């Protein structure tokens, strides 16, 4: 089994990277002289996320919840982590919307994609809080605070998103999160 992949294979494999093709599993195709055997749908997805090819990621993300928890790599976390870290507010809104559509009321269970973590144990909300991205925090938590329990989630160091906001001097984000968490038992 050969697995030689050029650096821009994702540009040429985009025909393979659609919701229908990804549901079918694996690809075996020669792309501009480079043989790509058994490139699985998750590898293509990871590559597109890392390259910022969101126009190919979004349809797949909307159609298949299996992609919501796929680790792009250990340090970056999931596609939602990458979008949050890059400060892509509208993209975060789109990805959170897809998660909510698939998970519905189950979103607050421990296995929700919104609770997925990177290698530090940070959820997407931890990243948004530490970067001071209030609008991103609002999309993750919900317009009416319907997912504010995410504020209580601790990372590997025992830090909540509120603590991460304080630690990184994100005063406005801290005030927003603290206001929402007043009825929760959230240690700083």
C-alpha positions as CSV (number, residue, x, y, z in Angstrom):
1,X,0.0,0.0,0.0
2,X,1.5,3.3,-1.1
3,X,0.8,6.4,0.8
4,X,2.7,9.1,-1.0
5,X,0.9,12.5,-0.6
6,X,2.0,15.7,-2.1
7,X,1.9,18.9,0.0
8,X,-1.0,20.2,-2.0
9,X,-2.9,17.0,-2.5
10,X,-5.9,18.6,-0.8
11,X,-6.2,21.2,-3.7
12,X,-6.4,18.3,-6.2
13,X,-8.5,16.0,-4.1
14,X,-11.2,18.5,-3.5
15,X,-13.4,16.5,-5.9
16,X,-13.1,13.6,-3.4
17,X,-13.8,15.9,-0.5
18,X,-17.5,16.4,-0.5
19,X,-20.2,15.2,1.8
20,X,-21.1,12.2,-0.4
21,X,-17.6,11.1,-1.0
22,X,-16.6,11.4,2.6
23,X,-19.5,9.2,3.7
24,X,-18.1,6.5,1.4
25,X,-14.9,6.3,3.4
26,X,-11.7,5.9,1.6
27,X,-10.2,7.3,-1.6
28,X,-7.8,5.5,-4.0
29,X,-6.9,7.8,-6.8
30,X,-3.9,9.1,-8.7
31,X,-3.7,12.9,-8.5
32,X,-1.3,14.7,-10.9
33,X,1.2,11.8,-10.9
34,X,1.0,11.3,-7.1
35,X,-0.6,8.1,-6.0
36,X,-2.9,8.5,-3.0
37,X,-4.0,5.1,-1.7
38,X,-6.5,4.8,1.1
39,X,-6.5,8.4,2.2
40,X,-9.3,8.3,4.6
41,X,-12.0,11.0,4.9
42,X,-10.7,12.1,8.3
43,X,-7.2,12.7,7.0
44,X,-8.6,14.9,4.2
45,X,-10.7,16.7,6.7
46,X,-7.7,17.4,9.0
47,X,-5.7,18.6,6.0
48,X,-8.4,21.0,4.9
49,X,-8.8,22.4,8.4
50,X,-5.0,22.9,8.8
51,X,-4.9,24.7,5.4
52,X,-7.8,26.9,6.3
53,X,-9.9,25.4,3.5
54,X,-13.2,26.0,5.4
55,X,-15.3,26.0,2.2
56,X,-14.7,22.3,2.0
57,X,-14.9,21.7,5.8
58,X,-18.2,23.3,6.5
59,X,-20.5,21.2,4.3
60,X,-19.0,18.0,5.7
61,X,-19.2,19.3,9.3
62,X,-22.9,20.2,8.8
63,X,-23.7,16.8,7.3
64,X,-21.8,14.4,9.5
65,X,-21.4,14.8,13.3
66,X,-18.5,12.3,13.3
67,X,-16.3,15.3,12.2
68,X,-17.3,17.4,15.3
69,X,-14.9,15.6,17.6
70,X,-12.1,14.7,15.2
71,X,-8.8,15.8,16.6
72,X,-6.9,17.8,14.0
73,X,-3.8,17.1,16.0
74,X,-3.3,16.9,19.8
75,X,-2.2,20.4,20.3
76,X,-4.7,22.1,18.1
77,X,-7.8,20.1,19.2
78,X,-10.9,19.9,16.9
79,X,-11.9,22.0,14.0
80,X,-13.9,24.2,16.4
81,X,-10.7,24.7,18.5
82,X,-8.8,25.8,15.3
83,X,-11.6,28.2,14.3
84,X,-11.8,29.7,17.8
85,X,-8.0,30.1,18.1
86,X,-7.9,31.8,14.7
87,X,-10.6,34.3,15.9
88,X,-13.0,33.4,13.0
89,X,-16.2,34.5,14.7
90,X,-18.7,33.7,11.8
91,X,-17.0,30.4,11.3
92,X,-17.4,29.5,15.0
93,X,-21.1,30.5,14.7
94,X,-21.5,28.1,11.8
95,X,-19.6,25.2,13.5
96,X,-21.5,25.7,16.8
97,X,-24.7,25.8,14.8
98,X,-23.9,22.5,13.2
99,X,-23.1,20.9,16.5
100,X,-26.3,22.1,18.0
101,X,-28.3,20.9,15.0
102,X,-26.9,17.4,15.5
103,X,-26.8,17.2,19.3
104,X,-29.9,19.2,20.1
105,X,-30.7,19.1,23.8
106,X,-28.0,16.6,24.4
107,X,-25.4,19.3,24.0
108,X,-24.9,19.8,27.7
109,X,-24.0,16.1,28.3
110,X,-20.4,15.3,29.0
111,X,-19.7,14.0,25.5
112,X,-20.8,17.1,23.6
113,X,-18.4,18.4,20.9
114,X,-18.5,21.7,22.8
115,X,-16.7,19.9,25.6
116,X,-14.0,18.5,23.4
117,X,-10.5,19.3,24.6
118,X,-7.0,19.8,23.2
119,X,-3.9,18.4,24.8
120,X,-4.0,21.0,27.6
121,X,-7.6,20.0,28.4
122,X,-8.9,23.4,27.0
123,X,-12.4,23.5,25.5
124,X,-13.1,25.9,22.7
125,X,-14.5,28.2,25.4
126,X,-11.2,28.2,27.3
127,X,-9.5,29.3,24.1
128,X,-12.0,32.1,23.4
129,X,-11.8,33.3,27.0
130,X,-8.0,33.4,27.1
131,X,-7.8,35.3,23.8
132,X,-10.5,37.8,24.8
133,X,-12.9,36.8,22.0
134,X,-16.2,37.8,23.7
135,X,-18.3,37.3,20.5
136,X,-16.9,33.8,20.2
137,X,-17.7,33.1,23.9
138,X,-21.3,34.3,23.2
139,X,-21.8,31.9,20.3
140,X,-20.5,29.0,22.4
141,X,-22.5,29.9,25.5
142,X,-25.6,30.9,23.6
143,X,-27.6,34.1,23.3
144,X,-29.5,33.5,26.5
145,X,-26.7,31.7,28.4
146,X,-28.3,28.3,27.6
147,X,-24.9,26.6,27.6
148,X,-23.3,28.6,30.5
149,X,-22.5,25.3,32.3
150,X,-19.5,25.2,30.0
151,X,-18.0,28.0,32.2
152,X,-17.5,25.3,34.9
153,X,-15.4,23.0,32.8
154,X,-11.8,22.7,34.0
155,X,-8.7,22.0,31.9
156,X,-5.9,19.7,32.9
157,X,-4.5,22.4,35.2
158,X,-7.9,22.8,37.0
159,X,-8.5,26.2,35.3
160,X,-12.0,27.3,34.2
161,X,-12.5,29.6,31.2
162,X,-13.0,32.5,33.7
163,X,-9.6,31.8,35.3
164,X,-8.1,31.7,31.8
165,X,-9.6,35.1,31.1
166,X,-8.1,36.5,34.3
167,X,-4.7,34.8,33.7
168,X,-4.4,36.4,30.3
169,X,-5.7,39.9,31.4
170,X,-8.9,39.7,29.3
171,X,-10.9,42.0,31.6
172,X,-14.0,42.4,29.3
173,X,-14.2,38.7,28.8
174,X,-13.8,38.0,32.5
175,X,-16.6,40.4,33.3
176,X,-18.9,38.8,30.7
177,X,-18.2,35.3,31.9
178,X,-18.4,36.2,35.6
179,X,-21.8,37.9,35.1
180,X,-23.1,34.8,33.4
181,X,-21.8,32.5,36.1
182,X,-23.2,34.3,39.1
183,X,-25.8,31.6,39.7
184,X,-23.3,28.8,39.1
185,X,-20.8,27.4,41.6
186,X,-17.7,28.4,39.6
187,X,-14.3,28.6,41.4
188,X,-11.9,31.1,39.8
